[in-house]
Amino acid sequence: MLNTFLKTSLYILLSLGLSGCASTSFSDLFSNYNQQMQKVKSAQQRGDFSQALALVPERSESNGTYNLSLLEKARLEFLASQHQQSQEDFAQVYRHVQQAEQAAKIQLSRGLENIAAVISNDNATRYDIPYYEQSMLHSYQALNYLSQHDLSGALVEIRRANLVQNKALRANQKALYDSQQKMANKGVSAASLASKYPSMSTAIGEVKNGFQNAYTFYLSGVLYEAAGQANDAYIDYKKALEIYPGNVTVQQDVWRLANSLAMDNDIQLFKKRFADDITKGLSQGHSQGYSQGISQTAQQKSPSGQLVVLVEQGIINSKQEVSIHLPIFTSHNDVRFYSLALPRYQNRLRHYSGLSLSYQGKRYQSQEIVRLQSLAAKQLQDEMPAIVTRQVIRLIAKEEIRQQMSRKGGDIGNILAAIYNIASEKADTRSWSTLPDSIHILRMDFAPGTHEVEMNINGNKRTVTFEINEGRQTLITLTAIGNYTHYQSINL
């Protein structure tokens, strides 16, 4: 009996040791990431970013979740206006992403990770940063450079953000098809999964994929304009418009540059496409400086500059764990029902009123440019066939191990294996969980000089003072989390 107990115990220790090959900590393997981050997000919700930073779990550089921890820290450092440290941490993540894209290193590391994942869970694998998170990494890095008045550095980052989206667009369709085929080969159809897995349709909303981010393209356009590269700005404003066609601010910027660059064909197209939207937006006070509507030319009658406000609201939801039961073919070709632990997002979207800006007796309203919660939910939905396939392989392998331990170790081996299987069956709830939920934009024309406006967001009013230079942009980044609000003004 003692010998059997030692053998079974040794086997479990070996399993944990294999997990150690992927440098996964015990807490990462047996507790959900969202649970580890709850106190961090609570401190973030209060606006206590120093406390939130102190609560982020420490991980070694070899840990599979290390890059994600760096992303959380860099985001919180950005919120705390620690731009130099935030820049260093984002840069380190980017270096790791570049290294991970080298095929030889991926193959070498993934072999050990996959062994560990088969006998534990997906938390034993390295966290691969989704494309939408990569684009936000570079967007924040661009803002870090701008805070140090380094426009050229910001432009490098914004080009990287655009490259991420272009790469994702090429890779997405094939990856989605391949993962669906692999899941079907394991006996799980898309229909059977959809019938059991909780819907995320409300959280996904109208986004078409989980990586196209109109905000990064819009920010790119703003920075290209600041650098005097109007053609590049026009291209990226148009990309933002393709993703978020109803945003009146983006429509107006596309129209303005179409006239400035004499894009005659586009002008005729845009007259038909969104003349009514721009007129409606003007009547509702979405923006200023387009009082002549669709007939306005790019030439201003009086000197002016522009105020661009980027409004971050809320905190993105964390993934939750859900268990579903599916019929699965075992290695003996018989069908059994298994319980799968899968990640999901709550099927809801918070409502945000956005920014209301008052100036000279008029009120202007921001408009949403990206819903990161929707991108995250769509990304997870597209990943689900691959996640389920790995889960099926893992469940069958664990069942085989349990049967072997039962035959060799009797009841003790069977019990220990069953306990380990239950304890290790955890969904991978890792994601960049300190990101904002929604981002709005607002753009207005002002005469050169110092201006004061009243900003109202979430019922919090404050007077904001900024400087406008002729023919230039002034960028204000505004963060609103609960009752916490903070802004930074940058002259581009």
WOQUIGI-V304321 format. One record per residue. N is the residue number from 0. RES is the residue in three letters. SS is DSSP state (H for helix, E for strand, - for the rest). Layout:
BEGIN
n & res & ss
N & RES & SS
N & RES & SS
END
This chain:
BEGIN
n & res & ss
0 & MET & -
1 & LEU & H
2 & ASN & H
3 & THR & H
4 & PHE & H
5 & LEU & H
6 & LYS & H
7 & THR & H
8 & SER & H
9 & LEU & H
10 & TYR & H
11 & ILE & H
12 & LEU & H
13 & LEU & H
14 & SER & H
15 & LEU & H
16 & GLY & H
17 & LEU & H
18 & SER & H
19 & GLY & H
20 & CYS & H
21 & ALA & -
22 & SER & -
23 & THR & -
24 & SER & -
25 & PHE & H
26 & SER & H
27 & ASP & H
28 & LEU & H
29 & PHE & H
30 & SER & -
31 & ASN & -
32 & TYR & H
33 & ASN & H
34 & GLN & H
35 & GLN & H
36 & MET & -
37 & GLN & H
38 & LYS & H
39 & VAL & H
40 & LYS & H
41 & SER & H
42 & ALA & H
43 & GLN & H
44 & GLN & H
45 & ARG & -
46 & GLY & -
47 & ASP & -
48 & PHE & H
49 & SER & H
50 & GLN & H
51 & ALA & H
52 & LEU & H
53 & ALA & H
54 & LEU & H
55 & VAL & -
56 & PRO & -
57 & GLU & -
58 & ARG & -
59 & SER & -
60 & GLU & -
61 & SER & -
62 & ASN & -
63 & GLY & -
64 & THR & -
65 & TYR & H
66 & ASN & H
67 & LEU & H
68 & SER & H
69 & LEU & H
70 & LEU & H
71 & GLU & H
72 & LYS & H
73 & ALA & H
74 & ARG & H
75 & LEU & H
76 & GLU & H
77 & PHE & H
78 & LEU & H
79 & ALA & -
80 & SER & -
81 & GLN & -
82 & HIS & H
83 & GLN & H
84 & GLN & H
85 & SER & H
86 & GLN & H
87 & GLU & H
88 & ASP & H
89 & PHE & H
90 & ALA & H
91 & GLN & H
92 & VAL & H
93 & TYR & H
94 & ARG & H
95 & HIS & H
96 & VAL & H
97 & GLN & H
98 & GLN & H
99 & ALA & H
100 & GLU & -
101 & GLN & -
102 & ALA & H
103 & ALA & H
104 & LYS & H
105 & ILE & H
106 & GLN & H
107 & LEU & H
108 & SER & H
109 & ARG & H
110 & GLY & H
111 & LEU & H
112 & GLU & H
113 & ASN & H
114 & ILE & H
115 & ALA & H
116 & ALA & H
117 & VAL & H
118 & ILE & -
119 & SER & -
120 & ASN & -
121 & ASP & H
122 & ASN & H
123 & ALA & H
124 & THR & -
125 & ARG & -
126 & TYR & -
127 & ASP & -
128 & ILE & -
129 & PRO & -
130 & TYR & H
131 & TYR & H
132 & GLU & H
133 & GLN & H
134 & SER & H
135 & MET & H
136 & LEU & H
137 & HIS & H
138 & SER & H
139 & TYR & H
140 & GLN & H
141 & ALA & H
142 & LEU & H
143 & ASN & H
144 & TYR & H
145 & LEU & H
146 & SER & H
147 & GLN & -
148 & HIS & -
149 & ASP & -
150 & LEU & H
151 & SER & H
152 & GLY & H
153 & ALA & H
154 & LEU & H
155 & VAL & H
156 & GLU & H
157 & ILE & H
158 & ARG & H
159 & ARG & H
160 & ALA & H
161 & ASN & H
162 & LEU & H
163 & VAL & H
164 & GLN & H
165 & ASN & H
166 & LYS & H
167 & ALA & H
168 & LEU & H
169 & ARG & H
170 & ALA & H
171 & ASN & H
172 & GLN & H
173 & LYS & H
174 & ALA & H
175 & LEU & H
176 & TYR & H
177 & ASP & H
178 & SER & H
179 & GLN & H
180 & GLN & H
181 & LYS & H
182 & MET & H
183 & ALA & H
184 & ASN & H
185 & LYS & -
186 & GLY & -
187 & VAL & -
188 & SER & -
189 & ALA & H
190 & ALA & H
191 & SER & H
192 & LEU & H
193 & ALA & H
194 & SER & H
195 & LYS & H
196 & TYR & -
197 & PRO & -
198 & SER & -
199 & MET & -
200 & SER & H
201 & THR & H
202 & ALA & H
203 & ILE & H
204 & GLY & -
205 & GLU & -
206 & VAL & -
207 & LYS & -
208 & ASN & -
209 & GLY & -
210 & PHE & -
211 & GLN & -
212 & ASN & -
213 & ALA & H
214 & TYR & H
215 & THR & H
216 & PHE & H
217 & TYR & H
218 & LEU & H
219 & SER & H
220 & GLY & H
221 & VAL & H
222 & LEU & H
223 & TYR & H
224 & GLU & H
225 & ALA & H
226 & ALA & -
227 & GLY & -
228 & GLN & -
229 & ALA & H
230 & ASN & H
231 & ASP & H
232 & ALA & H
233 & TYR & H
234 & ILE & H
235 & ASP & H
236 & TYR & H
237 & LYS & H
238 & LYS & H
239 & ALA & H
240 & LEU & H
241 & GLU & H
242 & ILE & H
243 & TYR & -
244 & PRO & -
245 & GLY & -
246 & ASN & -
247 & VAL & H
248 & THR & H
249 & VAL & H
250 & GLN & H
251 & GLN & H
252 & ASP & H
253 & VAL & H
254 & TRP & H
255 & ARG & H
256 & LEU & H
257 & ALA & H
258 & ASN & H
259 & SER & H
260 & LEU & -
261 & ALA & -
262 & MET & -
263 & ASP & H
264 & ASN & H
265 & ASP & H
266 & ILE & H
267 & GLN & H
268 & LEU & H
269 & PHE & H
270 & LYS & H
271 & LYS & H
272 & ARG & H
273 & PHE & H
274 & ALA & H
275 & ASP & H
276 & ASP & H
277 & ILE & H
278 & THR & H
279 & LYS & H
280 & GLY & H
281 & LEU & H
282 & SER & H
283 & GLN & -
284 & GLY & -
285 & HIS & -
286 & SER & -
287 & GLN & -
288 & GLY & -
289 & TYR & -
290 & SER & -
291 & GLN & -
292 & GLY & H
293 & ILE & H
294 & SER & H
295 & GLN & -
296 & THR & -
297 & ALA & -
298 & GLN & -
299 & GLN & -
300 & LYS & -
301 & SER & -
302 & PRO & -
303 & SER & -
304 & GLY & E
305 & GLN & E
306 & LEU & E
307 & VAL & E
308 & VAL & E
309 & LEU & E
310 & VAL & E
311 & GLU & E
312 & GLN & E
313 & GLY & -
314 & ILE & -
315 & ILE & -
316 & ASN & -
317 & SER & -
318 & LYS & -
319 & GLN & E
320 & GLU & E
321 & VAL & E
322 & SER & E
323 & ILE & E
324 & HIS & E
325 & LEU & E
326 & PRO & E
327 & ILE & E
328 & PHE & E
329 & THR & -
330 & SER & -
331 & HIS & -
332 & ASN & -
333 & ASP & -
334 & VAL & E
335 & ARG & E
336 & PHE & E
337 & TYR & E
338 & SER & E
339 & LEU & E
340 & ALA & E
341 & LEU & E
342 & PRO & E
343 & ARG & E
344 & TYR & -
345 & GLN & -
346 & ASN & -
347 & ARG & -
348 & LEU & -
349 & ARG & -
350 & HIS & -
351 & TYR & -
352 & SER & -
353 & GLY & -
354 & LEU & E
355 & SER & E
356 & LEU & E
357 & SER & E
358 & TYR & E
359 & GLN & -
360 & GLY & -
361 & LYS & E
362 & ARG & E
363 & TYR & E
364 & GLN & E
365 & SER & -
366 & GLN & E
367 & GLU & E
368 & ILE & E
369 & VAL & E
370 & ARG & E
371 & LEU & H
372 & GLN & H
373 & SER & H
374 & LEU & H
375 & ALA & H
376 & ALA & H
377 & LYS & H
378 & GLN & H
379 & LEU & H
380 & GLN & H
381 & ASP & H
382 & GLU & H
383 & MET & H
384 & PRO & H
385 & ALA & H
386 & ILE & H
387 & VAL & H
388 & THR & H
389 & ARG & H
390 & GLN & H
391 & VAL & H
392 & ILE & H
393 & ARG & H
394 & LEU & H
395 & ILE & H
396 & ALA & H
397 & LYS & H
398 & GLU & H
399 & GLU & H
400 & ILE & H
401 & ARG & H
402 & GLN & H
403 & GLN & H
404 & MET & H
405 & SER & H
406 & ARG & H
407 & LYS & H
408 & GLY & H
409 & GLY & H
410 & ASP & H
411 & ILE & H
412 & GLY & H
413 & ASN & H
414 & ILE & H
415 & LEU & H
416 & ALA & H
417 & ALA & H
418 & ILE & H
419 & TYR & H
420 & ASN & H
421 & ILE & H
422 & ALA & H
423 & SER & H
424 & GLU & -
425 & LYS & -
426 & ALA & -
427 & ASP & -
428 & THR & -
429 & ARG & -
430 & SER & -
431 & TRP & -
432 & SER & -
433 & THR & -
434 & LEU & -
435 & PRO & -
436 & ASP & -
437 & SER & E
438 & ILE & E
439 & HIS & E
440 & ILE & E
441 & LEU & E
442 & ARG & E
443 & MET & E
444 & ASP & E
445 & PHE & E
446 & ALA & -
447 & PRO & -
448 & GLY & E
449 & THR & E
450 & HIS & E
451 & GLU & E
452 & VAL & E
453 & GLU & E
454 & MET & E
455 & ASN & E
456 & ILE & E
457 & ASN & -
458 & GLY & -
459 & ASN & E
460 & LYS & E
461 & ARG & E
462 & THR & E
463 & VAL & E
464 & THR & E
465 & PHE & E
466 & GLU & E
467 & ILE & E
468 & ASN & -
469 & GLU & -
470 & GLY & -
471 & ARG & -
472 & GLN & E
473 & THR & E
474 & LEU & E
475 & ILE & E
476 & THR & E
477 & LEU & E
478 & THR & E
479 & ALA & E
480 & ILE & E
481 & GLY & -
482 & ASN & -
483 & TYR & E
484 & THR & E
485 & HIS & E
486 & TYR & E
487 & GLN & E
488 & SER & E
489 & ILE & E
490 & ASN & E
491 & LEU & -
END
